[in-house]
Amino acid sequence: MEKKFNCIQCGECCRHIGHIPELEDYHDGDGICMYLNQSSSLCMIYNSRPFICDVSKAYDIIFSNNMEEDEYLEKNYKGCKNLWQMKKTKP
């Protein structure tokens, strides 16, 4: 059975892409993806998004040789939680 990252589609990861080299062409220096619909928090190019934005594809292409999938998913959930904590503490 294939494991899946259960994204809640909040868009927080899309608001923090400034330090991801694979996504440098997707923002204009503000760190927010130009394809994020700010109103709905959904990706406007979801079906053709970069592989790095697809948790499963990124695992298969980059991370599968370095860690088990459970560990990788747990790290993604931790990153997601950290982004939410940052959002909650903003003035």
Gaussian input, Z-matrix of N, CA and C with variables (Angstrom, degrees):
# hf/3-21g

backbone

0 1
 N
 C     1     B1
 C     2     B2     1     A1
 N     3     B3     2     A2     1     D1
 C     4     B4     3     A3     2     D2
 C     5     B5     4     A4     3     D3
 N     6     B6     5     A5     4     D4
 C     7     B7     6     A6     5     D5
 C     8     B8     7     A7     6     D6
 N     9     B9     8     A8     7     D7
 C    10    B10     9     A9     8     D8
 C    11    B11    10    A10     9     D9
 N    12    B12    11    A11    10    D10
 C    13    B13    12    A12    11    D11
 C    14    B14    13    A13    12    D12
 N    15    B15    14    A14    13    D13
 C    16    B16    15    A15    14    D14
 C    17    B17    16    A16    15    D15
 N    18    B18    17    A17    16    D16
 C    19    B19    18    A18    17    D17
 C    20    B20    19    A19    18    D18
 N    21    B21    20    A20    19    D19
 C    22    B22    21    A21    20    D20
 C    23    B23    22    A22    21    D21
 N    24    B24    23    A23    22    D22
 C    25    B25    24    A24    23    D23
 C    26    B26    25    A25    24    D24
 N    27    B27    26    A26    25    D25
 C    28    B28    27    A27    26    D26
 C    29    B29    28    A28    27    D27
 N    30    B30    29    A29    28    D28
 C    31    B31    30    A30    29    D29
 C    32    B32    31    A31    30    D30
 N    33    B33    32    A32    31    D31
 C    34    B34    33    A33    32    D32
 C    35    B35    34    A34    33    D33
 N    36    B36    35    A35    34    D34
 C    37    B37    36    A36    35    D35
 C    38    B38    37    A37    36    D36
 N    39    B39    38    A38    37    D37
 C    40    B40    39    A39    38    D38
 C    41    B41    40    A40    39    D39
 N    42    B42    41    A41    40    D40
 C    43    B43    42    A42    41    D41
 C    44    B44    43    A43    42    D42
 N    45    B45    44    A44    43    D43
 C    46    B46    45    A45    44    D44
 C    47    B47    46    A46    45    D45
 N    48    B48    47    A47    46    D46
 C    49    B49    48    A48    47    D47
 C    50    B50    49    A49    48    D48
 N    51    B51    50    A50    49    D49
 C    52    B52    51    A51    50    D50
 C    53    B53    52    A52    51    D51
 N    54    B54    53    A53    52    D52
 C    55    B55    54    A54    53    D53
 C    56    B56    55    A55    54    D54
 N    57    B57    56    A56    55    D55
 C    58    B58    57    A57    56    D56
 C    59    B59    58    A58    57    D57
 N    60    B60    59    A59    58    D58
 C    61    B61    60    A60    59    D59
 C    62    B62    61    A61    60    D60
 N    63    B63    62    A62    61    D61
 C    64    B64    63    A63    62    D62
 C    65    B65    64    A64    63    D63
 N    66    B66    65    A65    64    D64
 C    67    B67    66    A66    65    D65
 C    68    B68    67    A67    66    D66
 N    69    B69    68    A68    67    D67
 C    70    B70    69    A69    68    D68
 C    71    B71    70    A70    69    D69
 N    72    B72    71    A71    70    D70
 C    73    B73    72    A72    71    D71
 C    74    B74    73    A73    72    D72
 N    75    B75    74    A74    73    D73
 C    76    B76    75    A75    74    D74
 C    77    B77    76    A76    75    D75
 N    78    B78    77    A77    76    D76
 C    79    B79    78    A78    77    D77
 C    80    B80    79    A79    78    D78
 N    81    B81    80    A80    79    D79
 C    82    B82    81    A81    80    D80
 C    83    B83    82    A82    81    D81
 N    84    B84    83    A83    82    D82
 C    85    B85    84    A84    83    D83
 C    86    B86    85    A85    84    D84
 N    87    B87    86    A86    85    D85
 C    88    B88    87    A87    86    D86
 C    89    B89    88    A88    87    D87
 N    90    B90    89    A89    88    D88
 C    91    B91    90    A90    89    D89
 C    92    B92    91    A91    90    D90
 N    93    B93    92    A92    91    D91
 C    94    B94    93    A93    92    D92
 C    95    B95    94    A94    93    D93
 N    96    B96    95    A95    94    D94
 C    97    B97    96    A96    95    D95
 C    98    B98    97    A97    96    D96
 N    99    B99    98    A98    97    D97
 C   100   B100    99    A99    98    D98
 C   101   B101   100   A100    99    D99
 N   102   B102   101   A101   100   D100
 C   103   B103   102   A102   101   D101
 C   104   B104   103   A103   102   D102
 N   105   B105   104   A104   103   D103
 C   106   B106   105   A105   104   D104
 C   107   B107   106   A106   105   D105
 N   108   B108   107   A107   106   D106
 C   109   B109   108   A108   107   D107
 C   110   B110   109   A109   108   D108
 N   111   B111   110   A110   109   D109
 C   112   B112   111   A111   110   D110
 C   113   B113   112   A112   111   D111
 N   114   B114   113   A113   112   D112
 C   115   B115   114   A114   113   D113
 C   116   B116   115   A115   114   D114
 N   117   B117   116   A116   115   D115
 C   118   B118   117   A117   116   D116
 C   119   B119   118   A118   117   D117
 N   120   B120   119   A119   118   D118
 C   121   B121   120   A120   119   D119
 C   122   B122   121   A121   120   D120
 N   123   B123   122   A122   121   D121
 C   124   B124   123   A123   122   D122
 C   125   B125   124   A124   123   D123
 N   126   B126   125   A125   124   D124
 C   127   B127   126   A126   125   D125
 C   128   B128   127   A127   126   D126
 N   129   B129   128   A128   127   D127
 C   130   B130   129   A129   128   D128
 C   131   B131   130   A130   129   D129
 N   132   B132   131   A131   130   D130
 C   133   B133   132   A132   131   D131
 C   134   B134   133   A133   132   D132
 N   135   B135   134   A134   133   D133
 C   136   B136   135   A135   134   D134
 C   137   B137   136   A136   135   D135
 N   138   B138   137   A137   136   D136
 C   139   B139   138   A138   137   D137
 C   140   B140   139   A139   138   D138
 N   141   B141   140   A140   139   D139
 C   142   B142   141   A141   140   D140
 C   143   B143   142   A142   141   D141
 N   144   B144   143   A143   142   D142
 C   145   B145   144   A144   143   D143
 C   146   B146   145   A145   144   D144
 N   147   B147   146   A146   145   D145
 C   148   B148   147   A147   146   D146
 C   149   B149   148   A148   147   D147
 N   150   B150   149   A149   148   D148
 C   151   B151   150   A150   149   D149
 C   152   B152   151   A151   150   D150
 N   153   B153   152   A152   151   D151
 C   154   B154   153   A153   152   D152
 C   155   B155   154   A154   153   D153
 N   156   B156   155   A155   154   D154
 C   157   B157   156   A156   155   D155
 C   158   B158   157   A157   156   D156
 N   159   B159   158   A158   157   D157
 C   160   B160   159   A159   158   D158
 C   161   B161   160   A160   159   D159
 N   162   B162   161   A161   160   D160
 C   163   B163   162   A162   161   D161
 C   164   B164   163   A163   162   D162
 N   165   B165   164   A164   163   D163
 C   166   B166   165   A165   164   D164
 C   167   B167   166   A166   165   D165
 N   168   B168   167   A167   166   D166
 C   169   B169   168   A168   167   D167
 C   170   B170   169   A169   168   D168
 N   171   B171   170   A170   169   D169
 C   172   B172   171   A171   170   D170
 C   173   B173   172   A172   171   D171
 N   174   B174   173   A173   172   D172
 C   175   B175   174   A174   173   D173
 C   176   B176   175   A175   174   D174
 N   177   B177   176   A176   175   D175
 C   178   B178   177   A177   176   D176
 C   179   B179   178   A178   177   D177
 N   180   B180   179   A179   178   D178
 C   181   B181   180   A180   179   D179
 C   182   B182   181   A181   180   D180
 N   183   B183   182   A182   181   D181
 C   184   B184   183   A183   182   D182
 C   185   B185   184   A184   183   D183
 N   186   B186   185   A185   184   D184
 C   187   B187   186   A186   185   D185
 C   188   B188   187   A187   186   D186
 N   189   B189   188   A188   187   D187
 C   190   B190   189   A189   188   D188
 C   191   B191   190   A190   189   D189
 N   192   B192   191   A191   190   D190
 C   193   B193   192   A192   191   D191
 C   194   B194   193   A193   192   D192
 N   195   B195   194   A194   193   D193
 C   196   B196   195   A195   194   D194
 C   197   B197   196   A196   195   D195
 N   198   B198   197   A197   196   D196
 C   199   B199   198   A198   197   D197
 C   200   B200   199   A199   198   D198
 N   201   B201   200   A200   199   D199
 C   202   B202   201   A201   200   D200
 C   203   B203   202   A202   201   D201
 N   204   B204   203   A203   202   D202
 C   205   B205   204   A204   203   D203
 C   206   B206   205   A205   204   D204
 N   207   B207   206   A206   205   D205
 C   208   B208   207   A207   206   D206
 C   209   B209   208   A208   207   D207
 N   210   B210   209   A209   208   D208
 C   211   B211   210   A210   209   D209
 C   212   B212   211   A211   210   D210
 N   213   B213   212   A212   211   D211
 C   214   B214   213   A213   212   D212
 C   215   B215   214   A214   213   D213
 N   216   B216   215   A215   214   D214
 C   217   B217   216   A216   215   D215
 C   218   B218   217   A217   216   D216
 N   219   B219   218   A218   217   D217
 C   220   B220   219   A219   218   D218
 C   221   B221   220   A220   219   D219
 N   222   B222   221   A221   220   D220
 C   223   B223   222   A222   221   D221
 C   224   B224   223   A223   222   D222
 N   225   B225   224   A224   223   D223
 C   226   B226   225   A225   224   D224
 C   227   B227   226   A226   225   D225
 N   228   B228   227   A227   226   D226
 C   229   B229   228   A228   227   D227
 C   230   B230   229   A229   228   D228
 N   231   B231   230   A230   229   D229
 C   232   B232   231   A231   230   D230
 C   233   B233   232   A232   231   D231
 N   234   B234   233   A233   232   D232
 C   235   B235   234   A234   233   D233
 C   236   B236   235   A235   234   D234
 N   237   B237   236   A236   235   D235
 C   238   B238   237   A237   236   D236
 C   239   B239   238   A238   237   D237
 N   240   B240   239   A239   238   D238
 C   241   B241   240   A240   239   D239
 C   242   B242   241   A241   240   D240
 N   243   B243   242   A242   241   D241
 C   244   B244   243   A243   242   D242
 C   245   B245   244   A244   243   D243
 N   246   B246   245   A245   244   D244
 C   247   B247   246   A246   245   D245
 C   248   B248   247   A247   246   D246
 N   249   B249   248   A248   247   D247
 C   250   B250   249   A249   248   D248
 C   251   B251   250   A250   249   D249
 N   252   B252   251   A251   250   D250
 C   253   B253   252   A252   251   D251
 C   254   B254   253   A253   252   D252
 N   255   B255   254   A254   253   D253
 C   256   B256   255   A255   254   D254
 C   257   B257   256   A256   255   D255
 N   258   B258   257   A257   256   D256
 C   259   B259   258   A258   257   D257
 C   260   B260   259   A259   258   D258
 N   261   B261   260   A260   259   D259
 C   262   B262   261   A261   260   D260
 C   263   B263   262   A262   261   D261
 N   264   B264   263   A263   262   D262
 C   265   B265   264   A264   263   D263
 C   266   B266   265   A265   264   D264
 N   267   B267   266   A266   265   D265
 C   268   B268   267   A267   266   D266
 C   269   B269   268   A268   267   D267
 N   270   B270   269   A269   268   D268
 C   271   B271   270   A270   269   D269
 C   272   B272   271   A271   270   D270

   B1=1.4442
   B2=1.5278
   B3=1.3223
   B4=1.4620
   B5=1.5220
   B6=1.3321
   B7=1.4558
   B8=1.5187
   B9=1.3070
   B10=1.4522
   B11=1.5251
   B12=1.3197
   B13=1.4496
   B14=1.5240
   B15=1.3118
   B16=1.4634
   B17=1.5225
   B18=1.3093
   B19=1.4590
   B20=1.5245
   B21=1.3466
   B22=1.4660
   B23=1.5271
   B24=1.3103
   B25=1.4689
   B26=1.5210
   B27=1.3391
   B28=1.4603
   B29=1.5299
   B30=1.3395
   B31=1.4572
   B32=1.5181
   B33=1.3282
   B34=1.4637
   B35=1.5275
   B36=1.3170
   B37=1.4681
   B38=1.5270
   B39=1.3237
   B40=1.4644
   B41=1.5256
   B42=1.3102
   B43=1.4589
   B44=1.5269
   B45=1.3392
   B46=1.4651
   B47=1.5324
   B48=1.3116
   B49=1.4699
   B50=1.5270
   B51=1.3083
   B52=1.4579
   B53=1.5180
   B54=1.3118
   B55=1.4678
   B56=1.5227
   B57=1.3248
   B58=1.4621
   B59=1.5333
   B60=1.3276
   B61=1.4745
   B62=1.5310
   B63=1.3143
   B64=1.4722
   B65=1.5274
   B66=1.3315
   B67=1.4616
   B68=1.5274
   B69=1.3230
   B70=1.4675
   B71=1.5295
   B72=1.3085
   B73=1.4707
   B74=1.5263
   B75=1.3169
   B76=1.4662
   B77=1.5310
   B78=1.3361
   B79=1.4690
   B80=1.5271
   B81=1.3217
   B82=1.4613
   B83=1.5238
   B84=1.3219
   B85=1.4505
   B86=1.5148
   B87=1.3182
   B88=1.4635
   B89=1.5234
   B90=1.3393
   B91=1.4563
   B92=1.5081
   B93=1.3248
   B94=1.4656
   B95=1.5258
   B96=1.3100
   B97=1.4558
   B98=1.5291
   B99=1.3192
   B100=1.4638
   B101=1.5252
   B102=1.3202
   B103=1.4567
   B104=1.5256
   B105=1.3151
   B106=1.4608
   B107=1.5196
   B108=1.3069
   B109=1.4585
   B110=1.5221
   B111=1.3296
   B112=1.4661
   B113=1.5311
   B114=1.3100
   B115=1.4711
   B116=1.5254
   B117=1.3121
   B118=1.4699
   B119=1.5272
   B120=1.3390
   B121=1.4779
   B122=1.5215
   B123=1.3351
   B124=1.4612
   B125=1.5214
   B126=1.3107
   B127=1.4593
   B128=1.5233
   B129=1.3340
   B130=1.4671
   B131=1.5298
   B132=1.3300
   B133=1.4782
   B134=1.5276
   B135=1.3072
   B136=1.4657
   B137=1.5295
   B138=1.3105
   B139=1.4669
   B140=1.5243
   B141=1.3220
   B142=1.4697
   B143=1.5267
   B144=1.3397
   B145=1.4635
   B146=1.5228
   B147=1.3364
   B148=1.4660
   B149=1.5325
   B150=1.3203
   B151=1.4668
   B152=1.5217
   B153=1.3286
   B154=1.4638
   B155=1.5332
   B156=1.3162
   B157=1.4714
   B158=1.5254
   B159=1.2905
   B160=1.4616
   B161=1.5311
   B162=1.3136
   B163=1.4645
   B164=1.5302
   B165=1.3071
   B166=1.4709
   B167=1.5227
   B168=1.3237
   B169=1.4669
   B170=1.5233
   B171=1.3345
   B172=1.4629
   B173=1.5298
   B174=1.3248
   B175=1.4654
   B176=1.5247
   B177=1.3177
   B178=1.4632
   B179=1.5284
   B180=1.3272
   B181=1.4667
   B182=1.5307
   B183=1.3316
   B184=1.4680
   B185=1.5239
   B186=1.3048
   B187=1.4617
   B188=1.5196
   B189=1.3224
   B190=1.4702
   B191=1.5206
   B192=1.3123
   B193=1.4699
   B194=1.5246
   B195=1.3471
   B196=1.4582
   B197=1.5198
   B198=1.3401
   B199=1.4638
   B200=1.5201
   B201=1.3084
   B202=1.4588
   B203=1.5310
   B204=1.3138
   B205=1.4586
   B206=1.5341
   B207=1.3242
   B208=1.4673
   B209=1.5295
   B210=1.3218
   B211=1.4696
   B212=1.5236
   B213=1.3293
   B214=1.4602
   B215=1.5323
   B216=1.3242
   B217=1.4588
   B218=1.5265
   B219=1.3222
   B220=1.4642
   B221=1.5338
   B222=1.3257
   B223=1.4687
   B224=1.5265
   B225=1.3084
   B226=1.4607
   B227=1.5229
   B228=1.3280
   B229=1.4599
   B230=1.5324
   B231=1.3226
   B232=1.4669
   B233=1.5303
   B234=1.3283
   B235=1.4665
   B236=1.5124
   B237=1.3058
   B238=1.4569
   B239=1.5367
   B240=1.3093
   B241=1.4654
   B242=1.5251
   B243=1.3270
   B244=1.4674
   B245=1.5211
   B246=1.3330
   B247=1.4637
   B248=1.5237
   B249=1.3278
   B250=1.4655
   B251=1.5108
   B252=1.3436
   B253=1.4849
   B254=1.5233
   B255=1.3347
   B256=1.4655
   B257=1.5194
   B258=1.3223
   B259=1.4654
   B260=1.5273
   B261=1.3245
   B262=1.4571
   B263=1.5311
   B264=1.3453
   B265=1.4612
   B266=1.5262
   B267=1.3334
   B268=1.4644
   B269=1.5199
   B270=1.3413
   B271=1.4723
   B272=1.5148
   A1=109.88
   A2=116.05
   A3=121.02
   A4=110.02
   A5=115.28
   A6=120.37
   A7=108.31
   A8=115.80
   A9=120.16
   A10=109.48
   A11=116.08
   A12=122.09
   A13=107.92
   A14=117.32
   A15=121.90
   A16=110.31
   A17=115.05
   A18=122.43
   A19=109.74
   A20=116.15
   A21=119.37
   A22=111.48
   A23=117.57
   A24=124.83
   A25=112.71
   A26=115.60
   A27=120.96
   A28=112.27
   A29=116.78
   A30=120.93
   A31=114.84
   A32=118.56
   A33=120.04
   A34=112.18
   A35=117.52
   A36=118.84
   A37=110.27
   A38=117.06
   A39=122.10
   A40=111.76
   A41=116.48
   A42=121.60
   A43=111.95
   A44=116.42
   A45=120.97
   A46=111.19
   A47=116.94
   A48=119.26
   A49=112.60
   A50=117.21
   A51=122.06
   A52=116.20
   A53=118.34
   A54=121.54
   A55=112.83
   A56=116.20
   A57=120.80
   A58=108.27
   A59=117.06
   A60=120.42
   A61=113.89
   A62=117.21
   A63=120.52
   A64=112.73
   A65=117.08
   A66=120.88
   A67=113.14
   A68=117.03
   A69=119.27
   A70=112.80
   A71=118.31
   A72=121.08
   A73=113.01
   A74=117.24
   A75=120.57
   A76=113.67
   A77=117.22
   A78=120.29
   A79=108.39
   A80=115.26
   A81=119.29
   A82=112.51
   A83=115.94
   A84=121.20
   A85=114.02
   A86=116.93
   A87=120.14
   A88=112.86
   A89=117.15
   A90=121.66
   A91=114.88
   A92=117.30
   A93=121.35
   A94=108.61
   A95=116.07
   A96=120.27
   A97=110.50
   A98=115.70
   A99=120.78
   A100=112.09
   A101=117.39
   A102=121.19
   A103=113.29
   A104=116.45
   A105=120.52
   A106=108.54
   A107=116.73
   A108=121.20
   A109=106.16
   A110=115.98
   A111=120.82
   A112=112.48
   A113=117.47
   A114=120.56
   A115=112.34
   A116=115.90
   A117=119.91
   A118=112.85
   A119=117.18
   A120=123.25
   A121=112.40
   A122=116.90
   A123=121.36
   A124=110.61
   A125=115.13
   A126=122.21
   A127=110.29
   A128=114.98
   A129=119.11
   A130=112.32
   A131=117.57
   A132=121.53
   A133=110.45
   A134=116.46
   A135=122.36
   A136=112.88
   A137=118.51
   A138=120.88
   A139=113.27
   A140=117.97
   A141=120.55
   A142=111.26
   A143=117.05
   A144=121.40
   A145=110.86
   A146=117.39
   A147=120.43
   A148=110.97
   A149=116.13
   A150=120.00
   A151=111.57
   A152=117.46
   A153=120.52
   A154=111.42
   A155=116.83
   A156=121.97
   A157=112.26
   A158=117.24
   A159=122.79
   A160=107.09
   A161=116.50
   A162=121.57
   A163=111.75
   A164=117.94
   A165=120.94
   A166=111.88
   A167=117.12
   A168=120.12
   A169=111.34
   A170=116.75
   A171=120.35
   A172=110.12
   A173=116.31
   A174=119.65
   A175=110.06
   A176=116.50
   A177=120.91
   A178=111.77
   A179=117.07
   A180=121.65
   A181=112.78
   A182=117.28
   A183=119.92
   A184=114.06
   A185=117.48
   A186=120.82
   A187=116.39
   A188=118.57
   A189=120.02
   A190=113.21
   A191=117.56
   A192=119.92
   A193=112.45
   A194=117.05
   A195=120.67
   A196=114.81
   A197=117.53
   A198=119.55
   A199=110.88
   A200=114.04
   A201=120.23
   A202=109.27
   A203=116.20
   A204=120.37
   A205=112.49
   A206=117.57
   A207=120.36
   A208=111.01
   A209=116.50
   A210=121.20
   A211=110.43
   A212=116.14
   A213=121.62
   A214=111.04
   A215=117.22
   A216=120.24
   A217=110.86
   A218=116.96
   A219=120.97
   A220=110.69
   A221=117.24
   A222=120.58
   A223=110.93
   A224=117.69
   A225=121.09
   A226=110.78
   A227=117.57
   A228=120.42
   A229=110.51
   A230=116.57
   A231=120.65
   A232=109.98
   A233=116.80
   A234=120.42
   A235=111.42
   A236=116.97
   A237=123.03
   A238=109.74
   A239=116.47
   A240=121.58
   A241=110.44
   A242=117.44
   A243=121.18
   A244=111.60
   A245=117.29
   A246=120.58
   A247=110.75
   A248=116.67
   A249=120.26
   A250=111.59
   A251=116.20
   A252=120.03
   A253=109.55
   A254=117.60
   A255=121.44
   A256=109.97
   A257=116.46
   A258=121.55
   A259=110.40
   A260=116.95
   A261=121.52
   A262=112.49
   A263=118.12
   A264=120.86
   A265=112.42
   A266=118.86
   A267=120.59
   A268=109.10
   A269=115.64
   A270=118.83
   A271=112.74
   D1=128.70
   D2=-179.20
   D3=-73.91
   D4=134.84
   D5=177.58
   D6=-83.95
   D7=153.62
   D8=-174.70
   D9=-139.87
   D10=140.18
   D11=173.73
   D12=-80.90
   D13=123.11
   D14=-178.27
   D15=-89.48
   D16=85.94
   D17=-179.84
   D18=-76.12
   D19=137.42
   D20=177.80
   D21=-94.45
   D22=4.52
   D23=175.78
   D24=55.92
   D25=47.73
   D26=178.94
   D27=-86.90
   D28=-20.02
   D29=179.24
   D30=82.73
   D31=0.89
   D32=-177.73
   D33=-62.51
   D34=-38.75
   D35=179.23
   D36=-64.88
   D37=-32.23
   D38=179.93
   D39=-73.68
   D40=-15.98
   D41=177.71
   D42=-91.22
   D43=0.49
   D44=-176.43
   D45=-136.90
   D46=52.99
   D47=-177.37
   D48=-100.17
   D49=3.66
   D50=-174.23
   D51=-59.78
   D52=-23.05
   D53=-178.38
   D54=-108.81
   D55=18.41
   D56=179.69
   D57=-108.22
   D58=104.52
   D59=-175.25
   D60=-52.93
   D61=-38.03
   D62=-178.69
   D63=-66.02
   D64=-14.12
   D65=-176.58
   D66=-115.31
   D67=16.03
   D68=-176.82
   D69=-62.54
   D70=-26.54
   D71=178.81
   D72=-85.03
   D73=1.39
   D74=-175.39
   D75=-103.32
   D76=4.37
   D77=175.07
   D78=-144.54
   D79=163.38
   D80=-175.88
   D81=-107.27
   D82=35.20
   D83=178.02
   D84=100.39
   D85=-8.96
   D86=-179.21
   D87=-92.97
   D88=-7.77
   D89=179.64
   D90=80.86
   D91=0.17
   D92=179.23
   D93=-102.71
   D94=128.68
   D95=-178.42
   D96=-61.71
   D97=132.66
   D98=-179.24
   D99=-68.48
   D100=-13.53
   D101=-179.97
   D102=-99.70
   D103=7.94
   D104=175.75
   D105=-85.41
   D106=122.82
   D107=173.34
   D108=-76.48
   D109=110.69
   D110=-174.93
   D111=-63.37
   D112=-29.62
   D113=-178.65
   D114=-74.35
   D115=-46.40
   D116=-175.85
   D117=-95.67
   D118=-13.94
   D119=-174.91
   D120=63.78
   D121=22.82
   D122=178.66
   D123=-107.09
   D124=154.27
   D125=178.67
   D126=-77.82
   D127=130.66
   D128=-179.59
   D129=-82.66
   D130=-10.19
   D131=177.55
   D132=-124.13
   D133=32.63
   D134=-172.95
   D135=-49.00
   D136=-46.88
   D137=-176.76
   D138=-70.78
   D139=-18.02
   D140=178.14
   D141=-124.40
   D142=24.70
   D143=-178.77
   D144=-64.03
   D145=157.04
   D146=177.57
   D147=-59.66
   D148=149.86
   D149=-177.74
   D150=-57.57
   D151=-32.51
   D152=-176.87
   D153=-65.79
   D154=-21.43
   D155=178.57
   D156=-84.88
   D157=-9.69
   D158=179.27
   D159=-104.06
   D160=107.81
   D161=-173.85
   D162=-54.10
   D163=-43.15
   D164=-178.78
   D165=-67.44
   D166=-45.64
   D167=179.68
   D168=-65.23
   D169=-41.35
   D170=179.11
   D171=-60.80
   D172=-39.91
   D173=177.46
   D174=-61.56
   D175=-49.99
   D176=-177.13
   D177=-61.70
   D178=-41.72
   D179=-173.75
   D180=-81.75
   D181=-39.43
   D182=-172.50
   D183=-111.78
   D184=-48.92
   D185=-164.15
   D186=-97.27
   D187=-12.86
   D188=-174.31
   D189=-64.02
   D190=-23.78
   D191=178.96
   D192=-83.21
   D193=-12.47
   D194=-173.76
   D195=-109.25
   D196=-20.82
   D197=-177.25
   D198=-157.16
   D199=160.50
   D200=176.35
   D201=-72.71
   D202=153.76
   D203=-176.62
   D204=-62.09
   D205=-37.92
   D206=178.51
   D207=-59.80
   D208=-43.79
   D209=178.56
   D210=-63.17
   D211=-44.19
   D212=179.50
   D213=-60.95
   D214=-46.36
   D215=179.05
   D216=-63.31
   D217=-40.47
   D218=178.65
   D219=-62.02
   D220=-40.57
   D221=177.03
   D222=-64.11
   D223=-37.93
   D224=177.43
   D225=-66.24
   D226=-42.74
   D227=177.62
   D228=-63.13
   D229=-39.07
   D230=178.52
   D231=-63.89
   D232=-44.19
   D233=177.15
   D234=-61.05
   D235=-41.96
   D236=177.94
   D237=-60.27
   D238=-46.83
   D239=179.43
   D240=-61.48
   D241=-41.40
   D242=179.08
   D243=-63.02
   D244=-40.52
   D245=177.40
   D246=-62.76
   D247=-40.39
   D248=177.34
   D249=-64.01
   D250=-39.41
   D251=179.08
   D252=-64.34
   D253=-41.15
   D254=178.14
   D255=-61.37
   D256=-42.41
   D257=-179.61
   D258=-62.30
   D259=-42.60
   D260=-177.58
   D261=-68.24
   D262=-27.04
   D263=-176.31
   D264=-95.23
   D265=-1.47
   D266=177.32
   D267=-70.67
   D268=140.77
   D269=178.38
   D270=-65.64

